[in-house]
């Protein structure tokens, strides 16, 4: 049976959300791929404390970067790391 509500581990949810932003930006649907923590929280449903902890860990593992104005994104050079992380941790 298929569910319309997909459940992901928080780090994977954050990465998938930011990957979708990258795609929307490349396709011209969004002006930029960077996202504020508040927007990531509302887009993923991951609450603030969990979001901050996960983003901090992803930054340390070089899966994410943040811009000068505090927005987060997945840099192109991290795409393979992110792919491997999602595959290995979505079990």
Phi and psi in degrees as GROMACS dihedral restraints (atoms count N, CA, C in turn):
[ dihedral_restraints ]
;  ai    aj    ak    al  type     phi  dphi    fc
    3     4     5     6     1  -101.0    20    10
    4     5     6     7     1   137.3    20    10
    6     7     8     9     1  -107.1    20    10
    7     8     9    10     1   143.8    20    10
    9    10    11    12     1   -79.9    20    10
   10    11    12    13     1   -19.9    20    10
   12    13    14    15     1   -99.9    20    10
   13    14    15    16     1   104.5    20    10
   15    16    17    18     1   -82.1    20    10
   16    17    18    19     1   135.5    20    10
   18    19    20    21     1  -109.9    20    10
   19    20    21    22     1   127.2    20    10
   21    22    23    24     1  -125.5    20    10
   22    23    24    25     1   155.0    20    10
   24    25    26    27     1   -61.3    20    10
   25    26    27    28     1   147.5    20    10
   27    28    29    30     1   -53.3    20    10
   28    29    30    31     1   -46.1    20    10
   30    31    32    33     1   -62.6    20    10
   31    32    33    34     1   -40.3    20    10
   33    34    35    36     1   -67.7    20    10
   34    35    36    37     1   -40.4    20    10
   36    37    38    39     1   -59.8    20    10
   37    38    39    40     1   -42.3    20    10
   39    40    41    42     1   -63.5    20    10
   40    41    42    43     1   -46.3    20    10
   42    43    44    45     1   -63.2    20    10
   43    44    45    46     1   -43.6    20    10
   45    46    47    48     1   -63.9    20    10
   46    47    48    49     1   -39.3    20    10
   48    49    50    51     1   -61.8    20    10
   49    50    51    52     1   -46.5    20    10
   51    52    53    54     1   -70.9    20    10
   52    53    54    55     1   -32.0    20    10
   54    55    56    57     1   -64.5    20    10
   55    56    57    58     1   -40.7    20    10
   57    58    59    60     1   -64.5    20    10
   58    59    60    61     1   -37.8    20    10
   60    61    62    63     1   -61.7    20    10
   61    62    63    64     1   -40.3    20    10
   63    64    65    66     1   -60.4    20    10
   64    65    66    67     1   -44.9    20    10
   66    67    68    69     1   -63.9    20    10
   67    68    69    70     1   -45.9    20    10
   69    70    71    72     1   -60.4    20    10
   70    71    72    73     1   -37.8    20    10
   72    73    74    75     1   -67.5    20    10
   73    74    75    76     1   -45.7    20    10
   75    76    77    78     1   -60.2    20    10
   76    77    78    79     1   -39.8    20    10
   78    79    80    81     1   -80.0    20    10
   79    80    81    82     1    -3.7    20    10
   81    82    83    84     1    82.1    20    10
   82    83    84    85     1    12.1    20    10
   84    85    86    87     1   -79.7    20    10
   85    86    87    88     1   -33.1    20    10
   87    88    89    90     1  -120.7    20    10
   88    89    90    91     1   150.6    20    10
   90    91    92    93     1   -73.7    20    10
   91    92    93    94     1   -32.8    20    10
   93    94    95    96     1  -144.1    20    10
   94    95    96    97     1   159.2    20    10
   96    97    98    99     1   -95.4    20    10
   97    98    99   100     1    -8.8    20    10
   99   100   101   102     1   -75.9    20    10
  100   101   102   103     1   143.8    20    10
  102   103   104   105     1  -133.3    20    10
  103   104   105   106     1   139.4    20    10
  105   106   107   108     1   -74.2    20    10
  106   107   108   109     1   151.0    20    10
  108   109   110   111     1   -53.2    20    10
  109   110   111   112     1   -39.4    20    10
  111   112   113   114     1   -61.5    20    10
  112   113   114   115     1   -38.4    20    10
  114   115   116   117     1   -71.9    20    10
  115   116   117   118     1   -35.9    20    10
  117   118   119   120     1   -64.7    20    10
  118   119   120   121     1   -42.7    20    10
  120   121   122   123     1   -59.8    20    10
  121   122   123   124     1   -48.0    20    10
  123   124   125   126     1   -71.5    20    10
  124   125   126   127     1   -31.0    20    10
  126   127   128   129     1   -76.2    20    10
  127   128   129   130     1   -27.3    20    10
  129   130   131   132     1  -107.1    20    10
  130   131   132   133     1   -21.5    20    10
  132   133   134   135     1    80.0    20    10
  133   134   135   136     1     8.5    20    10
  135   136   137   138     1   -84.8    20    10
  136   137   138   139     1   123.1    20    10
  138   139   140   141     1   -69.7    20    10
  139   140   141   142     1   156.3    20    10
  141   142   143   144     1   -46.5    20    10
  142   143   144   145     1   -52.3    20    10
  144   145   146   147     1   -63.2    20    10
  145   146   147   148     1   -44.9    20    10
  147   148   149   150     1   -65.8    20    10
  148   149   150   151     1   -41.9    20    10
  150   151   152   153     1   -60.1    20    10
  151   152   153   154     1   -48.1    20    10
  153   154   155   156     1   -62.0    20    10
  154   155   156   157     1   -42.4    20    10
  156   157   158   159     1   -63.0    20    10
  157   158   159   160     1   -46.6    20    10
  159   160   161   162     1   -66.4    20    10
  160   161   162   163     1   -42.6    20    10
  162   163   164   165     1   -62.8    20    10
  163   164   165   166     1   -41.3    20    10
  165   166   167   168     1   -60.5    20    10
  166   167   168   169     1   -44.7    20    10
  168   169   170   171     1   -65.9    20    10
  169   170   171   172     1   -39.7    20    10
  171   172   173   174     1   -67.5    20    10
  172   173   174   175     1   -34.4    20    10
  174   175   176   177     1   -64.5    20    10
  175   176   177   178     1   -43.4    20    10
  177   178   179   180     1   -63.5    20    10
  178   179   180   181     1   -33.7    20    10
  180   181   182   183     1   -87.3    20    10
  181   182   183   184     1     7.2    20    10
  183   184   185   186     1    59.9    20    10
  184   185   186   187     1    33.8    20    10
  186   187   188   189     1   -90.8    20    10
  187   188   189   190     1   -26.3    20    10
  189   190   191   192     1  -126.9    20    10
  190   191   192   193     1   160.4    20    10
  192   193   194   195     1  -132.4    20    10
  193   194   195   196     1   163.7    20    10
  195   196   197   198     1  -126.1    20    10
  196   197   198   199     1   147.6    20    10
  198   199   200   201     1   -82.7    20    10
  199   200   201   202     1   174.0    20    10
  201   202   203   204     1   -60.0    20    10
  202   203   204   205     1   -30.4    20    10
  204   205   206   207     1   -94.2    20    10
  205   206   207   208     1    17.7    20    10
  207   208   209   210     1    81.9    20    10
  208   209   210   211     1    14.0    20    10
  210   211   212   213     1   -92.4    20    10
  211   212   213   214     1   150.9    20    10
  213   214   215   216     1  -108.4    20    10
  214   215   216   217     1   153.4    20    10
  216   217   218   219     1  -161.1    20    10
  217   218   219   220     1   165.0    20    10
  219   220   221   222     1  -101.6    20    10
  220   221   222   223     1   115.7    20    10
  222   223   224   225     1   -71.7    20    10
  223   224   225   226     1   152.7    20    10
  225   226   227   228     1   -56.2    20    10
  226   227   228   229     1   -37.8    20    10
  228   229   230   231     1   -69.8    20    10
  229   230   231   232     1    -9.7    20    10
  231   232   233   234     1  -100.3    20    10
  232   233   234   235     1     0.9    20    10
  234   235   236   237     1   -60.1    20    10
  235   236   237   238     1   -41.8    20    10
  237   238   239   240     1   -66.4    20    10
  238   239   240   241     1   -39.6    20    10
  240   241   242   243     1   -62.2    20    10
  241   242   243   244     1   -42.0    20    10
  243   244   245   246     1   -65.7    20    10
  244   245   246   247     1   -44.3    20    10
  246   247   248   249     1   -57.8    20    10
  247   248   249   250     1   -48.6    20    10
  249   250   251   252     1   -62.0    20    10
  250   251   252   253     1   -42.5    20    10
  252   253   254   255     1   -60.8    20    10
  253   254   255   256     1   -45.5    20    10
  255   256   257   258     1   -63.6    20    10
  256   257   258   259     1   -45.3    20    10
  258   259   260   261     1   -63.3    20    10
  259   260   261   262     1   -43.7    20    10
  261   262   263   264     1   -74.8    20    10
  262   263   264   265     1   -23.7    20    10
  264   265   266   267     1  -109.6    20    10
  265   266   267   268     1    -0.1    20    10
  267   268   269   270     1   -96.7    20    10
  268   269   270   271     1    59.3    20    10
